[in-house]
Amino acid sequence: MNVRFWGTRGSCPAPGPETTRYGGNTTCLELRTEDDHLVIFDAGTGIRELGLSLTEHANGDAITGDLFFSHAHWDHIQGLPFFAPAFQKGNQFQLWGSPALERSLEVVLRQQMSPVVFPVAFDQLSARMEFAPFAAHAHSGPGYELRAVNVRHPGGALGFRVWPSGEPQRSIVFIPDNELDRDGDRAEDASTRDALVDFARGAKVLIHDAMYTGAEYMDHRGWGHSSYRDAIDFAIAAEVETLVLFHHEPDRTDAALDEMLALCHQMVQERSGRVQVVAAAEGMTVGV
């Protein structure tokens, strides 16, 4: 089971010469099961490039898959109107979202393609796009199992744990937006930090929000994001094998991310931790 990163930024796209290595697109991940079933997490601007790749390699065959939304903030949905497979007849996607959203995922996605803000309406998409909220926070798909958890983010959001069917020891955890500090934002029904540690415990790969430095976090407490220091402490507590720093701050250059990553490696050594730390980069793949 492999995950490829198509969008790694948070909040807004950050294209330019200083973000070419880690990427400037907002959140989007592609997961492939061992049977090559397609699972997509979030539809930030990275989904545009994913869509072009899917179309190029489809060889005329129908493209089908599951698309899970952690929440409906702009940086997690803004790429969907530019997702080429959605405009091709014969393709089919199940769109999964949390029923706890203040407004349903379907309402939000339709509104972002209303005539006032976009020239093509959602109902004009040629692919079959079916909404399927999963109230039980669990789903079994072709070749994979998935559980979701409520995380700490304004308006509510989900984190995901996914693994090959029958092999929970081979789990990937994806928590793109989450505030780990105990004094930070607590959305209604959000899980405690201890509950989140249990949710992620023993995962092969943890992809987690690491938007801020410690100093930056002090000016953004309550915004629903974590510092890289909090992400490392969380990964060590959950005893994961690899931590992937995610949801990069839009103004963070490649050079600054290199420096942050070096500090992370030093921090792990100081804590006698065993977790490997990498920073998410567009085009990068991780597998279990």
N, C-alpha and C positions, 0 to 999 in steps of 0.2 A: 504494500500500500504506500503510495507516494503522494507527496504534496508539492505543488509548484507555486511559487509566489508571483503574482501578476501585479499586485499593488501593495505597498508597504507603508505608505504615509498615512497620517491622521489629519483630520480637520479639513484640509484643502490640498489640491494637487500642488506640487512644487517642482515643475520642470526647470531645466537649466543646466549649464555646464558643471555646476558644483554638486549636482545630485545624480549624476549619470550612473555611478556604480551601485548605489543602494536603491535608486529609483525615485521617481517623483509622483507616481500614480497612487491614488487612494485605494483602500482595502479591497483585495480580491485574492482568493486562494482557489486553486484547482486541486482536487483530490481524485486519484484514480485507484479503484480497488484492484485486487489481483485479477478479476475478470474484466477489467477495463471499464467498469461502470463509472460514469462521471458524476462527481459531487462538487458543487461550487459553494464557497462560503463568501457571502457579501458581494455587492455589486457596485463597488466604487469605480473610479475611472479605469482601474486595471482590467475590468471585465471587457473593455473594448478590445484590447490586444488579445485577450483570451478568445473572444469571439472570432476574431480574424484567423487565429491559429486553428480553432475548431473547424471553421469553414474550409480552410485550405487543405486540411488533412482528412476531411470527411469523404472525399472521393464520390460525392453525390449521394451518399447514404444519409438517412435521417440522423439527426443529432438529438439525443435524449439525455436527461439527467435531472438531478435534484439540486435546487438552489436554496440554501439556508441563509436567512438574514439574522444577524445578531441583534440588530435593531434598525430603526428607520431614520437615523440621523443622516444628514446630507452626504457625508463622505462614505456612506455604506450603500447608497442607492443611486447616486448620481450618474453612474455609468450605464445603467440598464437601458435607457433609451438609445444607446449607441452599441448595443450588443447584437451584432449582425445575425446570429442564428435565430433571434426572436422575430426577424423579418422574413424568414424562409418557411414556406409551407411544408408540412410534413415533420418538422421538428417539434419536440414536446418537452416541456419542463414543468416540474412540480415546484412551487414556490412556498417555502415553509417559513413561518414566522411565529413569534410569541403572541398568544391571545391576550397577554397582559399589557400590550402596547396601549397607550392612551387612545390612539386611533388605530384602527386595523391596518395591517400592512397593505391590504388591497386598496383601501381608501387613499393611503399616502402615495402608492405607486401610480394610481390612476390620476391623482391630482398633479403629480410632477410631469405628467404627459397631457395635461389639459391644454386647450388651445391658447390660453393666456401665456403659457410659458414654454410650450413645445408644439411644433407644427403637426406632429403625428399623434393621434390619440391611442391610448393603450388598446382599445378594441380594434384598431386597425393593424395590429401585429398579426402576421400571417401564421406564426407558430402557435401551437396550443399551449397556453400559459395558464396553469391551474393553481389556484391558491389552496393551501392545505395546512391550516394551523394545527400544531400538535400540542394539545392541552396537557398531555401526560408527561411532557418533557422527555419523551423517548420515542425512538423510531428504528425500525428494522428495514433496511434497504437491500438491494441486490449485492450480496457479498460483504455487507458491513452492518454494524450496530452503532447507534448514536444515542447519547444522553445529553441533555441540556441542563443548565443551572442558571438561576438568576444571579447577576453580578451587580456591583455597585457603580452605577452610572446614572446621571440625571435622565429621568423619563423611563428608566428601565432598559435592561439589555440582557442578552444571553451569552454564556460561554458554552462551548461544546467539547465533548469527549467522544472520539470515534475510533473504532477498532475493527479489524477483520472479523467476520462472523465466527464466533466460538473461540476467539483468541484475545480476550480482554487485556492480557499482558502486553500486547502490542498496540498500545493506545497513543493517539495524538490528541493533545488538548489545545484548543484554540480559544483564547480569551482576549479579544482585541481591544476592548474598552473596559477598564476596571480600575477602581481606586482602592488600593490596598491599605492605605493609612487608616488607622482606627478612628481618627478624628475627621476623616474626609466625608464625602457625600455618601449618603445611604438612601438609595431609592427605595420606595415601598416594596416590601417582600424581597429585598436583596439578601443574599446569603452572607453569613458571617465569614470573616477571614478563615476561621478554623474549618468551617464547612467547605470553603473553597480549597483549602489545603487537602482535605479528605477527597474532594472531587478529583483533584489533579494527582493524587498520590500514586507514585510508581510509574507514571507515564514515561514512555520512551522519549517523547518530544513534548515540550510545553512552549507554545507560542503565546507570548503575553505582552500586554501593553507596557511599554517602558518609555513613555513619551518625554519625561522630564529628567533633568538633573535634580539633585537635592535642593539646590538654591532656587531653581525654577519652580519646583513644586510648592515652595512656601508662598509664592505669589499666585498659585493656581489651585490651592486647596478648595475642594468642593466642585471642581470642574469634571470629576469623574475619570481621572487618569492617574497613572502611577509613575514614580521615579524608577530609574534602572536599579537603584539600590534596593528598593522595596521588591522589585521583581526578582532579584537575586536571592534575597532572604526567603521569599515565597518558594522559589524553585528548590532551594536547599531543604526547607521544611517539608516540602512535598516529595522529596527524594526522587526527583526526575533525573533522567540521564542527560538531556540536552535542553537548554533554555534558548529560545530564539527571541531576541529583542524585537519588538514590533510597534507599529503605530508611531513611526518616527515623527518628531516635531517638524513642521514644514520648513522652518528656517535652519534645520540641522544639516550642515554640509557633509559631504562624504568624509572630508578630513576630520570634522568634529565627531562624526560617528566612529571613525577609527580610534580617536582619542578616548571616547566613551567606552569602546569595547576593550581597550587596553586597561582602563580602570576597572572594568568588570572582572577581567582575568585576575588582576591583583587582589580585588576584593574577595573572590572565591578562595584564593590561596590563604588570605588572612583568616578566613572563616573555616579553613580546613575542609571546604566543601569539595564534592566530587563532580558537581555538575559542569558540563561543557557549555560555554556561552558563545553564541554567534549572533550576528545582527542580520535580520531579514533583508534580502536584496532581490530585486526583480530578476526573475529567471532562475533563482536558486531553487533546488529541490531537496527535500528531506524525505527519508523513507523509514519504515519500520517492518 
